[in-house]
Amino acid sequence: MFTPDSLLDMAIDFEAQANGLTVSTMVSDAALASDYRGKAYDFRRKSMEATVCAEWMENHGITEAPMIGPFGNIKIEQHVKVRIKAGATVFGFGKEIPHGGKITTRSYTVTATSIDNGYAMSAACGYKGKLEVRNQQVHWAGTGGYWRWTDANNVILEETV
């Protein structure tokens, strides 16, 4: 589970890893130095995302979550059976799903066709809008062939059910 404090600790660790790689860029091999700079950039981006997620959780009164933004403890692969929890908000195309999504009344099993990575953005990341976090989303083909999706926090891997 992720908490705002654990995310801030992750941000500090990512920044320390980025700083360690920045010092390493003083190597004589240009290709190796470029690789180090790229990895340092990735660690700094992860540090910013962790900080944004922590702030977003605090602003929304969320104390802990198994997945938040691009960070998650559960890895869901394509074409794996997953169970959508009862009470989950499901979004999709077609007449039966309203614009704001539909809350499920029971759990049901679907085959995940794709999983989108989550993201976290703020002005510090170059984003001009307000603080925004989107968790990973699981997609599947629903009734009538219309695509459906939900937050990955609403999903249980079928093997663990």
PyMOL commands that set and color helices and strands:
alter all, ss='L'
color gray80, all
select helices_A, chain A and resi 4-24+30-59+123-125+143-145+152-154+158-160
alter helices_A, ss='H'
color red, helices_A
select strands_A, chain A and resi 67-68+71-72+81-84+89-92+102-103+108-111+114-116+119-121+132-134+137-141+147-151+155-157
alter strands_A, ss='S'
color yellow, strands_A
deselect
rebuild
show_as cartoon
